[in-house]
Amino acid sequence: MLTKQNIHRAYLLISAFIILHGTILLMSSGGTFSVYALRMYTPLSNYLVAFSFIAMFFLYNRKGKMRSYISASAIVSITVTGLVYNLILVPTIPEAEMILSDYPNFVTHFFSMVLALFNYFFFEKKGEFTYKHILAGMAFPFVYWIVFISIGGMIDFFPYFFMNPAQIGWGMTFIWFGIILTVIAVLGFLLVRFDKVRGRKAKD
């Protein structure tokens, strides 16, 4: 029977497959899968969205806040990927390709963000988010930054120029971190406010 719930569950699985497929291709070069690509934020955030869709599929009829926290974290994390890549990296780094350059790039840097936002705006129940969900959205990007700022010097690898103190200095590194963290917090706040408004309208 074709119900909204069945359509939504199918959407979650199909979207997860598309994102996983695009991410695996992004991490493959010359037919070889590179685990080292997991050092970059893009594949990690895409895997987070794909696995969140799978988790929401299996948690579909369960009550509780877990599903909403998973959803908030995935939305914010993948939106950061889309915004940072297209608004910061593409304009400033010559080797950064536009999202339409190839299928994996399109999926991981744009389409997965669209899938996550579409899932929330058109399918997910509204009125579930609280201001604690802002912290849930900030958690993954924050941990990623802390890890590579802590070990980047030891492994001689920093994923992005704005996380590389050797290239831009510690002062600018923290300024960039403050900017990105502020953007994440604003995204989370807007998401929560929208959710609250839509939740109240749904109850009226």
Contacts in CASP RR format, 6 or more apart in sequence:
PFRMAT RR
TARGET T0000
AUTHOR 0000-0000-0000
METHOD contacts of the structure
MODEL  1
MLTKQNIHRAYLLISAFIILHGTILLMSSGGTFSVYALRMYTPLSNYLVA
FSFIAMFFLYNRKGKMRSYISASAIVSITVTGLVYNLILVPTIPEAEMIL
SDYPNFVTHFFSMVLALFNYFFFEKKGEFTYKHILAGMAFPFVYWIVFIS
IGGMIDFFPYFFMNPAQIGWGMTFIWFGIILTVIAVLGFLLVRFDKVRGR
KAKD
4 123 0 8 1.000
5 60 0 8 1.000
8 60 0 8 1.000
8 123 0 8 1.000
9 57 0 8 1.000
9 60 0 8 1.000
11 119 0 8 1.000
11 123 0 8 1.000
12 53 0 8 1.000
12 54 0 8 1.000
12 56 0 8 1.000
12 57 0 8 1.000
12 119 0 8 1.000
13 53 0 8 1.000
13 54 0 8 1.000
13 57 0 8 1.000
15 50 0 8 1.000
15 53 0 8 1.000
15 115 0 8 1.000
15 119 0 8 1.000
16 50 0 8 1.000
16 51 0 8 1.000
16 53 0 8 1.000
16 54 0 8 1.000
16 57 0 8 1.000
18 107 0 8 1.000
18 111 0 8 1.000
18 112 0 8 1.000
18 115 0 8 1.000
19 46 0 8 1.000
19 47 0 8 1.000
19 49 0 8 1.000
19 50 0 8 1.000
19 53 0 8 1.000
19 107 0 8 1.000
19 108 0 8 1.000
19 111 0 8 1.000
19 112 0 8 1.000
19 115 0 8 1.000
20 47 0 8 1.000
20 50 0 8 1.000
21 107 0 8 1.000
22 46 0 8 1.000
22 103 0 8 1.000
22 104 0 8 1.000
22 107 0 8 1.000
22 108 0 8 1.000
23 43 0 8 1.000
23 46 0 8 1.000
23 47 0 8 1.000
23 50 0 8 1.000
23 104 0 8 1.000
23 107 0 8 1.000
23 108 0 8 1.000
24 33 0 8 1.000
25 103 0 8 1.000
25 104 0 8 1.000
25 107 0 8 1.000
26 37 0 8 1.000
26 42 0 8 1.000
26 43 0 8 1.000
26 46 0 8 1.000
26 104 0 8 1.000
26 105 0 8 1.000
26 107 0 8 1.000
26 108 0 8 1.000
27 33 0 8 1.000
27 34 0 8 1.000
27 35 0 8 1.000
27 37 0 8 1.000
27 38 0 8 1.000
27 43 0 8 1.000
28 34 0 8 1.000
37 43 0 8 1.000
38 44 0 8 1.000
39 148 0 8 1.000
39 157 0 8 1.000
39 159 0 8 1.000
40 159 0 8 1.000
41 80 0 8 1.000
41 81 0 8 1.000
41 84 0 8 1.000
41 141 0 8 1.000
41 144 0 8 1.000
41 159 0 8 1.000
41 160 0 8 1.000
42 81 0 8 1.000
42 85 0 8 1.000
42 108 0 8 1.000
42 109 0 8 1.000
43 108 0 8 1.000
44 140 0 8 1.000
44 144 0 8 1.000
45 77 0 8 1.000
45 78 0 8 1.000
45 80 0 8 1.000
45 81 0 8 1.000
45 140 0 8 1.000
46 78 0 8 1.000
46 81 0 8 1.000
46 107 0 8 1.000
46 108 0 8 1.000
46 112 0 8 1.000
48 73 0 8 1.000
48 74 0 8 1.000
48 77 0 8 1.000
48 78 0 8 1.000
48 140 0 8 1.000
49 74 0 8 1.000
49 77 0 8 1.000
49 78 0 8 1.000
49 112 0 8 1.000
49 115 0 8 1.000
49 116 0 8 1.000
50 112 0 8 1.000
52 70 0 8 1.000
52 71 0 8 1.000
52 73 0 8 1.000
52 74 0 8 1.000
53 74 0 8 1.000
53 119 0 8 1.000
55 67 0 8 1.000
55 70 0 8 1.000
56 67 0 8 1.000
56 70 0 8 1.000
56 71 0 8 1.000
59 66 0 8 1.000
59 67 0 8 1.000
59 70 0 8 1.000
65 128 0 8 1.000
67 128 0 8 1.000
68 128 0 8 1.000
68 129 0 8 1.000
68 133 0 8 1.000
69 133 0 8 1.000
69 136 0 8 1.000
71 119 0 8 1.000
71 120 0 8 1.000
71 124 0 8 1.000
72 129 0 8 1.000
72 133 0 8 1.000
72 134 0 8 1.000
72 136 0 8 1.000
72 137 0 8 1.000
72 188 0 8 1.000
72 191 0 8 1.000
73 136 0 8 1.000
73 137 0 8 1.000
73 139 0 8 1.000
73 140 0 8 1.000
74 116 0 8 1.000
75 116 0 8 1.000
75 117 0 8 1.000
75 120 0 8 1.000
75 137 0 8 1.000
75 191 0 8 1.000
76 136 0 8 1.000
76 137 0 8 1.000
76 138 0 8 1.000
76 141 0 8 1.000
76 184 0 8 1.000
76 187 0 8 1.000
76 188 0 8 1.000
76 191 0 8 1.000
77 137 0 8 1.000
77 140 0 8 1.000
77 141 0 8 1.000
78 112 0 8 1.000
78 113 0 8 1.000
78 116 0 8 1.000
79 113 0 8 1.000
79 116 0 8 1.000
79 117 0 8 1.000
79 187 0 8 1.000
80 141 0 8 1.000
80 180 0 8 1.000
80 183 0 8 1.000
80 184 0 8 1.000
80 187 0 8 1.000
81 108 0 8 1.000
81 109 0 8 1.000
81 112 0 8 1.000
81 113 0 8 1.000
82 109 0 8 1.000
82 110 0 8 1.000
82 113 0 8 1.000
83 183 0 8 1.000
84 160 0 8 1.000
84 180 0 8 1.000
85 96 0 8 1.000
85 99 0 8 1.000
85 109 0 8 1.000
86 99 0 8 1.000
86 109 0 8 1.000
86 110 0 8 1.000
88 162 0 8 1.000
89 96 0 8 1.000
89 160 0 8 1.000
90 96 0 8 1.000
90 97 0 8 1.000
90 98 0 8 1.000
92 161 0 8 1.000
93 161 0 8 1.000
97 105 0 8 1.000
98 105 0 8 1.000
99 105 0 8 1.000
99 106 0 8 1.000
99 109 0 8 1.000
99 110 0 8 1.000
100 106 0 8 1.000
126 195 0 8 1.000
126 198 0 8 1.000
126 199 0 8 1.000
126 202 0 8 1.000
127 195 0 8 1.000
127 196 0 8 1.000
127 198 0 8 1.000
127 199 0 8 1.000
127 200 0 8 1.000
127 202 0 8 1.000
128 195 0 8 1.000
129 191 0 8 1.000
129 192 0 8 1.000
129 195 0 8 1.000
129 196 0 8 1.000
130 192 0 8 1.000
131 189 0 8 1.000
131 192 0 8 1.000
133 188 0 8 1.000
133 191 0 8 1.000
133 192 0 8 1.000
134 185 0 8 1.000
134 188 0 8 1.000
134 189 0 8 1.000
134 191 0 8 1.000
134 192 0 8 1.000
137 184 0 8 1.000
137 188 0 8 1.000
138 181 0 8 1.000
138 184 0 8 1.000
138 185 0 8 1.000
138 188 0 8 1.000
141 180 0 8 1.000
141 181 0 8 1.000
141 184 0 8 1.000
142 181 0 8 1.000
145 163 0 8 1.000
145 177 0 8 1.000
145 180 0 8 1.000
148 157 0 8 1.000
148 158 0 8 1.000
148 159 0 8 1.000
148 163 0 8 1.000
149 163 0 8 1.000
149 165 0 8 1.000
149 173 0 8 1.000
152 158 0 8 1.000
153 166 0 8 1.000
158 164 0 8 1.000
158 165 0 8 1.000
158 166 0 8 1.000
158 167 0 8 1.000
161 167 0 8 1.000
161 168 0 8 1.000
162 168 0 8 1.000
162 172 0 8 1.000
162 173 0 8 1.000
162 176 0 8 1.000
162 177 0 8 1.000
162 180 0 8 1.000
163 173 0 8 1.000
163 176 0 8 1.000
163 177 0 8 1.000
164 173 0 8 1.000
165 171 0 8 1.000
165 173 0 8 1.000
168 176 0 8 1.000
END
